[in-house]
Amino acid sequence: AGEAPAAYVRRVAEDKARAGAAALPSDAVVLAADTTVCLDGEILGKPLDADDARRMLARLSGRTHEVLTAVVVGTRASLAVEVIMTRVEFMPLDDAVIAAYVASGEPADKAGAYGIQGLGGALVKRIEGSYGAV
């Protein structure tokens, strides 16, 4: 609670990298990442269920939000971290579009309840930044 979105995504990605490094030989190189969606300063993680996905998508409809991705590479001894921010503007979404997208199942495991590389790309009007990081 109260953690800034960039600090949150960085911490989670670093935790993943440390967990991976701990399970490997000490000189092994690990790569980890985490992504979150932020709207009005609020982190939108993975939806709890279909209703939560519908709620998130309705909030994102016709608005611009930020997608933050932290990428971590390194070894047990040293990690390098980069946080990438991309602004994403959604098309206005009506209830039927939201219902159809949620019914596809795609939102279930995605921060902000969408994936730009899949069917969710049709919900996006434009981006400013890295498509790959979204």
C-alpha positions in Angstrom: 0.0 0.0 0.0 1.2 3.5 -0.9 4.1 2.3 -3.0 4.7 4.4 -6.2 4.0 2.4 -9.4 7.6 2.7 -10.7 9.0 1.6 -7.3 6.5 -1.3 -7.2 7.3 -2.7 -10.6 11.0 -2.3 -10.0 10.8 -4.2 -6.7 8.8 -7.0 -8.1 11.1 -7.5 -11.1 14.2 -7.4 -8.8 12.5 -10.0 -6.4 12.0 -12.3 -9.4 15.6 -11.9 -10.5 16.9 -12.5 -7.0 14.8 -15.7 -6.7 16.0 -16.9 -10.0 19.6 -16.2 -9.2 19.4 -18.0 -5.9 18.3 -21.1 -7.6 21.2 -21.1 -10.1 25.0 -21.2 -9.9 26.5 -18.0 -8.5 27.8 -16.9 -11.8 24.6 -17.5 -13.8 23.1 -14.6 -15.5 19.3 -14.0 -14.9 16.8 -12.0 -16.8 13.5 -11.0 -15.2 10.7 -8.5 -15.8 7.4 -7.2 -14.5 4.8 -5.0 -16.0 2.0 -3.0 -14.4 -0.7 -0.6 -15.6 -1.2 2.7 -13.8 -4.3 5.0 -14.1 -4.6 8.2 -12.1 -1.7 7.0 -9.9 -3.4 3.7 -9.1 -1.8 0.4 -9.9 -4.1 -1.9 -11.9 -2.7 -5.4 -11.5 -4.1 -8.7 -12.8 -7.9 -8.8 -12.5 -9.3 -11.0 -9.7 -12.1 -12.3 -11.9 -14.2 -11.3 -15.0 -16.1 -8.6 -13.1 -12.8 -7.0 -12.0 -11.6 -7.2 -15.7 -14.7 -5.5 -16.9 -14.3 -2.8 -14.2 -10.7 -2.1 -15.2 -11.5 -2.0 -18.9 -14.4 0.4 -18.3 -12.0 2.7 -16.4 -9.4 2.6 -19.2 -12.0 3.3 -21.9 -11.3 6.4 -23.9 -8.5 7.4 -21.5 -4.7 7.5 -21.4 -2.8 5.4 -18.9 0.8 4.4 -18.2 2.3 1.0 -18.6 5.5 0.5 -16.6 7.8 -2.4 -17.3 10.9 -3.1 -15.2 13.6 -5.3 -16.8 16.4 -6.7 -14.6 19.6 -8.5 -15.7 22.5 -9.7 -13.6 23.9 -12.2 -11.3 23.6 -12.9 -7.5 26.3 -10.3 -6.9 24.9 -7.5 -9.1 21.7 -6.6 -10.8 21.0 -3.8 -13.4 17.5 -2.5 -13.7 15.7 -0.4 -16.3 12.1 0.9 -15.9 10.4 1.8 -19.1 7.2 3.9 -19.2 4.8 3.9 -22.1 1.6 6.0 -22.4 -1.3 4.1 -23.9 -4.6 5.6 -25.1 -7.6 3.4 -25.3 -10.4 3.7 -27.8 -13.8 4.4 -26.2 -15.2 0.9 -25.3 -18.9 0.1 -25.1 -20.2 -2.7 -22.8 -20.5 -5.1 -25.7 -16.8 -4.7 -26.7 -15.7 -5.1 -23.1 -17.9 -8.2 -22.6 -16.6 -9.8 -25.8 -13.0 -9.2 -24.8 -13.4 -10.5 -21.3 -15.2 -13.6 -22.7 -12.0 -14.3 -24.8 -10.2 -15.1 -21.6 -7.2 -12.9 -22.6 -7.6 -10.4 -19.7 -7.3 -13.0 -16.9 -3.6 -12.9 -16.5 -2.7 -9.4 -17.7 -2.0 -6.3 -15.7 -4.7 -3.8 -16.4 -6.8 -6.7 -17.9 -5.4 -6.4 -21.4 -2.6 -7.5 -23.6 -1.6 -5.2 -26.5 0.1 -8.0 -28.4 -3.1 -10.1 -28.6 -6.7 -9.2 -29.1 -6.4 -6.3 -26.7 -4.4 -4.4 -29.4 -7.8 -3.6 -31.0 -8.7 -1.6 -27.8 -5.7 0.7 -28.2 -6.0 4.0 -30.1 -2.3 5.0 -29.8 0.9 4.6 -27.8 3.8 6.9 -26.9 6.8 4.7 -26.1 7.7 1.1 -26.4 5.2 -1.3 -27.9 7.3 -4.3 -26.7 7.3 -3.0 -23.2 3.5 -2.9 -23.1 
